Amino acid sequence: MSTQLLGNANFFLKRTSFKVEETGGFAFSCINCLRLLQHSAVLAASIKVQKHIAKASRFSAVTACKAAGESASGESILLDEQSLERELQIAIDLENYGEAARIRDSLRILHEDRKASVLAANARFYNAFSKGDQASMQALWRKGNDVCCVHPGASGISGYDLVMSSWEYVWVNYEFPLQIELKDVQVHVRGDVGYVTCIELVRTRGSSWGRQFATNVFERVDGQWYICVHHASPVDI
């Protein structure tokens, strides 16, 4: 609505400005009104973006608190990241580049918060796991012969290609989406390496909960966190 209002104001300003000398004060008054209309349209768009920014700022503040406590599951942090990206697109669509720059700064701060970033990477891992999303799982793992995956009750598997094949094998008997809950989540980061420990509760339709103690190790490469070790050991419920 504000974009259409601004366009109409600009159109009428161009059509009426050449008549100022011919019609005197009346034309001047009309042009002033149209300029006021134009200003109101810009202000309305700005207010809309400001509301989005305020919401994004609250998301960022909550994210920082959760990361500092080292107890967030990562799902809320991932949602915050996605919300900020949506707010950024809205600001760009409204051509409010100053606000867009501020949202980019919020995203940058979120990405630079290492604990929050590791928790977000951990959440993406479990999202891919719950959906049986092989493409996402492939993108989340660091490529290399030294990555390792230990599925519950199985021996360790090393090497990117073998690890990816193992997920296909594990998912054969699952009906998606899986229900996955994480308990007792803890995150630790040292330099470009971070790890998350948690209790995995996994259930597919018609089955009982499976409970595993999991350790997920992440490595930061070119600013992006990739999982390089997943170790899940079954524990009694």
Disulfide bonds with the S-S distance in Angstrom:
none
